[in-house]
Amino acid sequence: MKDFRALFVFHTAKAYRDFVEKGFVFSAEADAAAKASYTGGQAGGGIPLGT
């Protein structure tokens, strides 16, 4: 699991209100890897979530 923290800075009161009232979009990502000897593979993907 990856640790993630964010700090949102709003330059105007309107920007803050829009954020609260309309929401936001963020992305989620996942990674996986497996290897045995010299063979193996990996996969990754992401999807936007939110409004």
C-alpha positions in Angstrom: 0.0 0.0 0.0 1.3 3.5 -0.9 1.0 6.3 1.7 -0.6 9.4 0.2 -1.3 12.8 1.8 -2.5 16.0 0.2 -2.7 19.6 1.1 -5.2 21.7 -0.9 -4.5 25.4 -1.2 -7.3 27.6 -2.5 -6.3 31.0 -3.8 -9.9 32.4 -3.7 -13.1 31.8 -1.6 -14.9 30.9 -4.9 -12.3 28.2 -5.7 -12.9 26.7 -2.2 -16.7 26.9 -2.6 -16.5 25.2 -6.1 -14.4 22.5 -4.6 -16.9 21.9 -1.7 -20.1 22.2 -3.8 -19.0 20.5 -7.1 -16.4 18.0 -5.8 -13.2 17.0 -7.5 -11.7 14.2 -9.6 -8.7 12.2 -8.5 -7.0 9.1 -9.8 -6.4 5.7 -8.2 -3.5 3.5 -9.4 -2.5 -0.1 -8.7 0.7 -2.0 -9.5 1.4 -5.7 -9.4 4.5 -7.7 -10.3 5.6 -11.3 -10.1 8.9 -12.9 -11.0 10.4 -16.4 -10.8 14.0 -16.9 -11.9 14.3 -15.0 -15.2 10.6 -14.9 -16.2 7.8 -12.9 -14.9 5.5 -10.0 -15.6 3.9 -6.9 -14.3 0.7 -5.0 -14.7 -0.6 -1.6 -13.7 -3.6 0.5 -14.3 -5.4 3.6 -13.2 -8.9 5.1 -13.2 -10.3 8.5 -12.4 -12.7 8.7 -9.5 -15.0 11.4 -8.2 -17.3 14.0 -9.8 
